[in-house]
Amino acid sequence: MANASHTARRAFGDIAPALADYTDKVLFGEVWERPGLSPRDRSLVTVASLVSLYRVNELPFHLKKALENGISRDELVELITHLAFYSGWPTASTALAIARRVFEEAGVKS
């Protein structure tokens, strides 16, 4: 996840430099780089968690990162559809609206 190495610094480093540093160095530098799961698998787990927990602020970033990590549009839609039965219809329908926007911005077609 090397291209995310300074994402937090740019996003909120001006107001919370320590949190940005932890995010960039520990979360994206160490946790995401651990060998136990591939970046693709980490993206699947992360997107599923964000959808289930209704974490809509972080979802666009991680949907885009999932696409970059090799997860297809159809797989992401299937993940969200599956979660409708476990995390609830509102979380899934909200996630689909966000995913639609991310796919459009990324130029990903069905």
C-alpha positions, 0 to 999 in steps of 0.5 A: 500500500505504498501509494497510501503512505502519506494519505493521512498526512495530506488528509488531516496532518495539519490538524492532527499530525500525530494521528496522521503519522500513526495512520501512515506509518503504523496502519498503512506502513505496518499493518497493511504490509503484514505477510499474513494476508494479501492486499486484496484480502485485506481490502475485502475484509476492510470493505466488509467491515466498513459496510457492516459498521456503517462507516461511510466516511472511510468507505469511498477511500477503501472501495477505490483501494479495493479496486486498485488491489484487484477486486472487481466491481462485480465482486464489490457489489456481490460483497455488499449484496451478501452483507444486506442479510447480515448487516442490514438493508440500510447499510447495504443500500447506502454502501451501493450508493457510495460504490456507484459514485466511486465506480463512476469516478474511477471509470469502472463500468459494469 
